[in-house]
Amino acid sequence: MKVIPAIDLLDGKVVRLHKGDYEKATIYNDDPLSEAKKFKEAGFNHIHIVDLNGAKEGRFVNLKYIKEIISELDLSVQTGGGIRSYGDAKMLIEQQVSNIICSSMAVKSPEKWLKVLEDYGDRAILGMDLKDGKVAYGGWLETLDKSLNDFLQPMIDLGLSTVLCTDISKDGTLEGPNMQLYQQLSEQFPALNFIASGGVSGAKDLQALSNQRQYGVVVGRAYYEGNITLDEMLQYHTQT
């Protein structure tokens, strides 16, 4: 299983939101590069970065910090937030981002997202944020009135391989992942690799996800709050 440390950027600072609420942001570090360096020194070579400004405003406010992390630390970075068009996706790929994560574009401009999938293949990850069982988008402020199967099947047909799935009700809560949800998704869509995101509270959750043979998991607040160490995260991590 891939264990992927997370950095959420808001106004150039490392933060975590509670259930996606921008008014409930906890600042953990004023220096994103120093935070990423901890992951690099621990032995991780791939991290997850979200531009929270971008997710809300549709512009890449924190791109300079992401570029600095890639160039200074030689880390592989998957990133999302603010990707609204094919041009946005292309630009990020050209900035040496290893994987782009698109959510709102897949909902609002599916034809553009499908073109991204066609051209960038495995480098394109679908960010599927779920709120009460429905796909949420636009900074988690809106939901899509469509079944998961109808939403995902056209992407699967075009070769979608990886989905980063966040249960918003669990994000930033330390209540534990929605294990039933990830098990159900894996069974319903066996062709997809799911990266679990939201709610990880400690090592026991990584053990549970590993037992389910999940493809990957993003770890954020549990690490920042000291509920899990980098060494513990590495115990469940398969390096690539």
Secondary structure as GFF3:
##gff-version 3
##sequence-region A 1 240
A	DSSP	beta_strand	2	10	.	.	.	ID=ss1
A	DSSP	beta_strand	13	18	.	.	.	ID=ss2
A	DSSP	beta_strand	21	29	.	.	.	ID=ss3
A	DSSP	alpha_helix	32	42	.	.	.	ID=ss4
A	DSSP	beta_strand	46	51	.	.	.	ID=ss5
A	DSSP	alpha_helix	52	57	.	.	.	ID=ss6
A	DSSP	alpha_helix	63	73	.	.	.	ID=ss7
A	DSSP	beta_strand	76	80	.	.	.	ID=ss8
A	DSSP	alpha_helix	86	94	.	.	.	ID=ss9
A	DSSP	beta_strand	99	102	.	.	.	ID=ss10
A	DSSP	alpha_helix	104	108	.	.	.	ID=ss11
A	DSSP	alpha_helix	110	120	.	.	.	ID=ss12
A	DSSP	three_ten_helix	121	123	.	.	.	ID=ss13
A	DSSP	beta_strand	124	131	.	.	.	ID=ss14
A	DSSP	beta_strand	134	137	.	.	.	ID=ss15
A	DSSP	beta_strand	142	143	.	.	.	ID=ss16
A	DSSP	alpha_helix	148	157	.	.	.	ID=ss17
A	DSSP	beta_strand	162	167	.	.	.	ID=ss18
A	DSSP	alpha_helix	179	188	.	.	.	ID=ss19
A	DSSP	beta_strand	193	197	.	.	.	ID=ss20
A	DSSP	alpha_helix	203	211	.	.	.	ID=ss21
A	DSSP	beta_strand	216	219	.	.	.	ID=ss22
A	DSSP	alpha_helix	221	224	.	.	.	ID=ss23
A	DSSP	alpha_helix	230	235	.	.	.	ID=ss24
###
